[in-house]
Amino acid sequence: MKKLVSVLFALLLVGSFAFADDPAVKVGSWSRFIFVPAASMDGGDNYAFTGPSWAKGSRVGLGFSATTDQAGMKLDIHANGTVLEIGDQAKIWVQPVPVLKIQAGKIQEDTLRGKFDDSNILNGLAGFNGVPGKDTYFTRFYPKAGLVISSTPTEGLFVAAALDAGVWTVDELDLDADGNTTEYNAQQILTEDMFKAIQIGGGYTIPNIGLIRAQYIGGSDTDAKPLEVAFAYTGMEGVLIDAGVKFNTEADVKQNSVAVAGSYTKDALYALVRTYAGFGEDAAGNDDLAMKFSADIAYKVADPLSLGIEAAFDKRGDPVIIDVLPYLQVASGAGKLKTGFLFESRNEEAGDYTSWAIPVMVEVGF
């Protein structure tokens, strides 16, 4: 921890001097905190908690990057709850020729990824149901310790492949006379297995129409190894539609899926509708149809104030989950404040029950 804090301070110091002279060196931030002063599950006592749950209860993030025309780096540092750790990316990259880019390290390559995110509140509260996010429509390239090799051989065309060699593990040994001793171990993966798990895909932007893309994500015999095809329509002002199909080449491991979402923006109105269907058998042999529907409708009353409502319906077999979240949002500059009243109803084999929460979300990004 002390070493990580020292490195972070050094990066900030170096970045502050470099930024004044070199605009290619940047420091950014994206952070989200959800405070829930009161919530109740199934009529139980009121309790308080924080989110996002996927970030140990809070996220304060810093991102450092430096770029030239032919090389660069990006390092994300996340304070998740009270834990300081490496964030989404820790990569370097080179572009030896204009049409070829090689990224190395922990990499998120999102050029082809799905266009519609999940709910910033529903997907951040432990114990409550969420809605599909971007990878539902088309999965990003995300090796944790590997390479992404991409090319743009002609205008509008993007092709890429990702290989992941695993990650390094850290073992803390017993204290000795000099203090803590740390041993670093490489996680080994057979070369054959690494290539079996290759992710390879491409996309083409059709001018004034949209983006079409396809990919294959490999893996072992216990992985789904899906073929994915998607199309994002961008041909009409204010309208965005993304549709994706995932068909698993390894049968009976995971359900196949079809996901379609669309948004409409006009003056003060914003509307987003998501739909999802999962079909076929999963690893447990369950072939019940999975259905998810969600919507987010917001109206800007007066800048920066908006009123809106989120609603979600989730069903597979008998269980049915319904969420409703009327909300108020104040968005100004780099900051956003969103609060409302979340109500959830569950109809499950174990019994029916309802839950509620009063979330207050603060988000900052620049």
C-alpha positions as CSV (number, residue, x, y, z in Angstrom):
1,M,0.0,0.0,0.0
2,K,2.8,2.5,0.9
3,K,4.6,1.7,-2.3
4,L,1.4,2.3,-4.3
5,V,0.8,5.6,-2.6
6,S,4.4,6.7,-3.3
7,V,4.1,5.8,-7.0
8,L,0.8,7.6,-7.2
9,F,2.3,10.8,-5.7
10,A,5.3,10.6,-8.0
11,L,3.0,10.3,-11.0
12,L,1.0,13.3,-9.9
13,L,4.2,15.3,-9.4
14,V,5.7,14.4,-12.7
15,G,2.4,14.9,-14.5
16,S,1.9,18.3,-13.1
17,F,5.2,19.5,-14.5
18,A,4.9,17.7,-17.8
19,F,1.3,18.9,-18.4
20,A,2.5,22.5,-18.4
21,D,4.8,21.9,-21.3
22,D,3.4,18.9,-23.1
23,P,-0.4,18.7,-23.8
24,A,0.0,14.9,-24.6
25,V,0.3,14.2,-20.9
26,K,-3.1,14.1,-19.2
27,V,-4.6,13.4,-15.8
28,G,-8.3,12.6,-15.6
29,S,-10.8,11.2,-13.2
30,W,-14.1,9.3,-13.0
31,S,-15.7,8.7,-9.7
32,R,-19.1,7.5,-8.4
33,F,-20.5,7.2,-4.8
34,I,-24.0,6.1,-3.9
35,F,-25.1,6.8,-0.3
36,V,-28.3,5.0,0.9
37,P,-29.4,6.4,4.2
38,A,-32.4,4.1,4.4
39,A,-33.4,0.8,2.8
40,S,-35.5,-2.3,3.7
41,M,-35.6,-5.8,2.5
42,D,-38.8,-7.8,2.9
43,G,-40.2,-5.5,5.6
44,G,-37.1,-5.8,7.8
45,D,-35.4,-3.1,9.8
46,N,-34.2,0.0,8.0
47,Y,-30.5,-0.1,7.2
48,A,-27.9,2.1,5.5
49,F,-25.2,1.1,3.0
50,T,-23.1,2.5,0.1
51,G,-22.4,1.7,-3.5
52,P,-21.5,0.9,-6.1
53,S,-21.3,-2.7,-4.9
54,W,-19.0,-3.6,-7.8
55,A,-16.4,-1.1,-6.4
56,K,-16.5,-2.2,-2.7
57,G,-19.0,0.5,-1.8
58,S,-17.4,3.6,-3.6
59,R,-15.2,4.5,-6.5
60,V,-12.7,7.4,-6.8
61,G,-10.6,7.0,-9.9
62,L,-7.6,8.7,-11.4
63,G,-6.3,8.1,-14.9
64,F,-2.9,9.0,-16.2
65,S,-2.0,9.0,-19.9
66,A,0.8,10.1,-22.2
67,T,0.7,10.0,-26.0
68,T,2.6,10.8,-29.1
69,D,1.7,9.9,-32.6
70,Q,3.3,6.5,-32.4
71,A,3.3,5.5,-28.7
72,G,1.6,6.0,-25.4
73,M,0.6,4.7,-22.0
74,K,-2.4,4.7,-19.7
75,L,-2.6,3.9,-16.0
76,D,-5.8,3.9,-13.9
77,I,-5.7,4.0,-10.1
78,H,-8.9,3.2,-8.2
79,A,-9.8,3.8,-4.6
80,N,-12.5,1.2,-4.3
81,G,-14.0,1.6,-0.8
82,T,-10.8,1.8,1.4
83,V,-8.7,-0.3,-1.0
84,L,-6.2,1.4,-3.4
85,E,-5.6,-0.7,-6.5
86,I,-4.8,-0.8,-10.2
87,G,-7.9,0.1,-12.1
88,D,-9.4,-0.8,-15.5
89,Q,-6.2,-0.3,-17.5
90,A,-2.5,-0.5,-17.1
91,K,-1.1,-0.5,-20.6
92,I,1.5,0.8,-23.0
93,W,1.1,0.9,-26.8
94,V,3.0,1.5,-30.0
95,Q,1.9,2.2,-33.5
96,P,4.9,1.3,-35.7
97,V,2.9,2.1,-38.9
98,P,-0.3,4.2,-39.2
99,V,-2.5,1.1,-39.8
100,L,-1.2,-1.0,-37.0
101,K,-1.5,-0.6,-33.2
102,I,-0.2,-2.9,-30.5
103,Q,-1.4,-2.5,-26.9
104,A,0.2,-4.4,-24.1
105,G,-0.7,-5.0,-20.4
106,K,-4.2,-4.7,-18.9
107,I,-6.3,-3.4,-21.8
108,Q,-9.8,-2.2,-22.5
109,E,-10.3,-1.8,-26.2
110,D,-13.9,-0.5,-26.7
111,T,-14.0,0.5,-30.4
112,L,-16.5,-2.2,-31.2
113,R,-18.2,-2.5,-27.7
114,G,-22.0,-2.2,-27.2
115,K,-23.4,1.3,-27.1
116,F,-25.8,1.3,-24.1
117,D,-24.7,1.2,-20.5
118,D,-26.4,-0.3,-17.5
119,S,-28.2,1.7,-14.8
120,N,-25.9,3.8,-12.7
121,I,-28.1,3.2,-9.6
122,L,-29.9,-0.1,-10.2
123,N,-26.6,-1.9,-11.0
124,G,-24.8,-0.3,-8.1
125,L,-26.9,-1.4,-5.2
126,A,-26.2,-4.8,-3.5
127,G,-29.3,-6.9,-3.2
128,F,-31.2,-5.1,-6.0
129,N,-31.6,-6.3,-9.6
130,G,-29.7,-4.6,-12.4
131,V,-30.2,-4.2,-16.2
132,P,-28.0,-5.3,-19.1
133,G,-24.9,-3.2,-19.9
134,K,-22.7,-2.6,-23.0
135,D,-21.1,-6.1,-23.1
136,T,-24.7,-7.6,-23.5
137,Y,-24.8,-6.2,-27.1
138,F,-21.1,-6.7,-28.0
139,T,-18.3,-7.7,-25.7
140,R,-15.2,-5.5,-25.3
141,F,-11.6,-6.7,-25.8
142,Y,-10.3,-7.0,-22.2
143,P,-7.1,-9.1,-21.7
144,K,-5.8,-8.7,-18.1
145,A,-2.2,-9.3,-19.0
146,G,-1.7,-9.6,-22.7
147,L,-1.9,-8.0,-26.1
148,V,-4.5,-6.3,-28.3
149,I,-3.3,-6.0,-31.9
150,S,-5.6,-3.8,-34.1
151,S,-5.5,-2.5,-37.6
152,T,-7.4,0.1,-39.6
153,P,-6.4,-1.0,-43.2
154,T,-9.0,1.3,-44.8
155,E,-11.3,4.1,-43.7
156,G,-14.2,2.7,-41.6
157,L,-12.7,-0.8,-41.1
158,F,-11.4,-1.9,-37.7
159,V,-10.1,-5.4,-37.0
160,A,-8.5,-6.6,-33.8
161,A,-7.3,-9.7,-31.9
162,A,-6.6,-10.2,-28.2
163,L,-4.4,-12.7,-26.4
164,D,-4.2,-13.1,-22.6
165,A,-1.2,-14.7,-20.9
166,G,-2.7,-14.6,-17.3
167,V,-1.6,-12.4,-14.4
168,W,1.1,-12.3,-11.8
169,T,0.3,-13.3,-8.3
170,V,1.8,-11.8,-5.1
171,D,2.7,-14.0,-2.1
172,E,3.4,-12.2,1.2
173,L,6.1,-14.2,3.1
174,D,6.9,-14.1,6.8
175,L,8.6,-11.0,8.2
176,D,12.3,-11.1,8.3
177,A,15.0,-8.8,9.8
178,D,14.5,-6.4,6.9
179,G,10.7,-6.2,7.2
180,N,8.1,-7.6,4.7
181,T,9.4,-9.8,1.9
182,T,7.3,-10.3,-1.2
183,E,7.6,-13.0,-3.8
184,Y,6.1,-12.5,-7.2
185,N,5.0,-15.5,-9.2
186,A,4.0,-15.8,-12.8
187,Q,0.7,-17.5,-13.5
188,Q,1.5,-20.0,-16.3
189,I,-0.8,-20.8,-19.1
190,L,-0.1,-23.3,-21.9
191,T,0.6,-21.6,-25.2
192,E,-2.0,-23.8,-26.9
193,D,-4.6,-22.9,-24.3
194,M,-3.8,-19.2,-24.7
195,F,-4.5,-19.3,-28.5
196,K,-7.6,-21.4,-27.9
197,A,-8.9,-18.5,-25.9
198,I,-8.2,-15.8,-28.6
199,Q,-10.7,-13.1,-29.1
200,I,-10.8,-11.9,-32.7
201,G,-13.2,-9.6,-34.4
202,G,-13.8,-6.6,-36.7
203,G,-16.3,-3.9,-37.6
204,Y,-17.1,-1.6,-40.5
205,T,-18.6,1.8,-40.2
206,I,-21.1,2.4,-43.1
207,P,-21.2,6.1,-43.7
208,N,-24.4,7.8,-42.5
209,I,-25.9,4.4,-41.5
210,G,-24.1,2.7,-38.7
211,L,-21.5,0.2,-37.4
212,I,-21.6,-3.5,-38.2
213,R,-19.3,-5.9,-36.3
214,A,-18.7,-9.6,-35.6
215,Q,-16.3,-11.5,-33.4
216,Y,-15.3,-14.9,-31.9
217,I,-14.3,-15.3,-28.3
218,G,-12.5,-18.6,-27.7
219,G,-11.9,-20.6,-24.5
220,S,-11.7,-24.0,-23.0
221,D,-14.3,-26.8,-23.4
222,T,-16.2,-25.4,-20.3
223,D,-16.4,-21.9,-21.8
224,A,-19.3,-20.8,-24.1
225,K,-17.0,-19.7,-27.0
226,P,-19.6,-17.4,-28.6
227,L,-19.9,-16.0,-32.0
228,E,-21.2,-12.4,-31.7
229,V,-22.8,-10.2,-34.4
230,A,-24.1,-6.7,-33.8
231,F,-25.2,-3.6,-35.6
232,A,-25.5,0.0,-34.3
233,Y,-27.7,2.3,-36.3
234,T,-26.7,5.9,-36.3
235,G,-28.3,7.2,-39.5
236,M,-30.9,9.4,-37.9
237,E,-30.2,12.5,-35.7
238,G,-31.2,11.9,-32.1
239,V,-31.7,8.2,-32.6
240,L,-29.3,5.3,-31.6
241,I,-30.1,1.7,-31.9
242,D,-27.8,-1.2,-31.0
243,A,-28.7,-4.9,-31.6
244,G,-26.6,-7.9,-30.8
245,V,-26.8,-11.7,-31.2
246,K,-24.6,-14.2,-29.3
247,F,-24.6,-17.8,-30.3
248,N,-22.5,-20.1,-28.2
249,T,-20.4,-22.7,-30.2
250,E,-20.0,-24.8,-27.0
251,A,-23.5,-26.1,-26.4
252,D,-25.3,-26.3,-23.0
253,V,-22.7,-24.0,-21.3
254,K,-24.5,-20.7,-21.4
255,Q,-27.7,-19.4,-22.9
256,N,-27.6,-17.8,-26.4
257,S,-29.0,-14.3,-26.4
258,V,-30.5,-11.5,-28.5
259,A,-30.3,-7.9,-27.2
260,V,-31.8,-4.8,-28.7
261,A,-31.8,-1.3,-27.3
262,G,-32.6,2.2,-28.6
263,S,-32.5,5.7,-27.4
264,Y,-34.2,8.9,-28.6
265,T,-33.0,12.5,-27.8
266,K,-35.1,15.5,-28.7
267,D,-34.7,18.9,-27.1
268,A,-35.4,18.3,-23.4
269,L,-36.5,14.7,-23.7
270,Y,-34.4,11.6,-23.4
271,A,-35.8,8.0,-23.7
272,L,-33.9,4.7,-23.6
273,V,-35.5,1.2,-23.9
274,R,-33.5,-2.0,-23.5
275,T,-34.7,-5.6,-24.4
276,Y,-33.0,-8.9,-23.9
277,A,-33.9,-12.6,-24.5
278,G,-31.8,-15.6,-23.5
279,F,-32.6,-19.0,-25.0
280,G,-31.2,-22.5,-25.0
281,E,-29.8,-24.5,-22.1
282,D,-27.4,-23.1,-19.5
283,A,-24.7,-25.1,-17.6
284,A,-27.4,-26.3,-15.1
285,G,-29.5,-27.7,-17.9
286,N,-32.2,-25.0,-17.5
287,D,-33.7,-24.0,-20.8
288,D,-36.4,-21.5,-19.5
289,L,-36.6,-18.4,-21.7
290,A,-35.0,-15.4,-20.0
291,M,-36.6,-12.0,-20.7
292,K,-35.4,-8.6,-19.6
293,F,-37.0,-5.2,-20.4
294,S,-36.0,-1.8,-19.0
295,A,-36.5,1.8,-19.7
296,D,-35.1,5.2,-18.6
297,I,-37.1,8.3,-19.5
298,A,-35.9,11.8,-18.5
299,Y,-37.1,15.3,-19.1
300,K,-34.9,18.4,-18.5
301,V,-37.2,20.7,-16.6
302,A,-34.7,23.6,-16.6
303,D,-30.9,23.4,-16.9
304,P,-29.4,21.6,-14.9
305,L,-32.5,19.9,-13.4
306,S,-34.1,16.8,-14.9
307,L,-36.9,14.5,-13.7
308,G,-37.1,10.9,-14.8
309,I,-38.1,7.4,-14.1
310,E,-36.3,4.0,-14.6
311,A,-38.3,0.8,-14.7
312,A,-37.2,-2.8,-15.2
313,F,-38.8,-6.2,-15.7
314,D,-36.8,-9.5,-15.3
315,K,-38.3,-13.0,-15.8
316,R,-36.9,-16.5,-16.3
317,G,-39.4,-19.3,-15.6
318,D,-41.6,-18.5,-12.6
319,P,-39.5,-15.8,-10.8
320,V,-40.4,-12.2,-11.8
321,I,-38.5,-9.1,-10.6
322,I,-39.9,-5.6,-11.1
323,D,-38.0,-2.4,-10.3
324,V,-39.3,1.2,-10.4
325,L,-37.1,4.3,-9.7
326,P,-38.6,7.8,-10.1
327,Y,-35.6,10.2,-9.8
328,L,-34.4,13.8,-9.8
329,Q,-31.1,14.6,-11.4
330,V,-28.9,17.7,-11.3
331,A,-26.1,17.7,-13.8
332,S,-23.8,20.6,-14.0
333,G,-20.3,20.7,-15.5
334,A,-18.3,17.7,-14.6
335,G,-20.6,16.7,-11.7
336,K,-23.9,14.9,-11.4
337,L,-26.3,14.4,-8.4
338,K,-29.1,11.9,-8.7
339,T,-31.6,10.7,-6.1
340,G,-35.0,9.1,-5.9
341,F,-37.0,6.3,-4.4
342,L,-36.4,2.7,-5.6
343,F,-39.1,0.0,-5.2
344,E,-38.5,-3.6,-6.1
345,S,-41.0,-6.5,-6.1
346,R,-39.8,-10.2,-6.4
347,N,-42.1,-13.1,-7.1
348,E,-39.9,-16.2,-6.4
349,E,-40.3,-19.8,-5.5
350,A,-38.9,-19.1,-2.0
351,G,-41.7,-16.5,-1.5
352,D,-42.8,-13.1,-2.6
353,Y,-41.3,-10.0,-1.0
354,T,-40.7,-6.3,-1.7
355,S,-37.7,-4.0,-1.1
356,W,-37.1,-0.3,-1.2
357,A,-34.2,2.1,-0.9
358,I,-33.5,5.9,-1.1
359,P,-30.2,6.2,-3.1
360,V,-28.3,9.4,-3.4
361,M,-25.7,9.2,-6.2
362,V,-22.8,11.6,-6.7
363,E,-20.7,11.3,-9.9
364,V,-17.8,13.3,-11.2
365,G,-15.9,12.8,-14.4
366,F,-13.3,14.9,-16.3
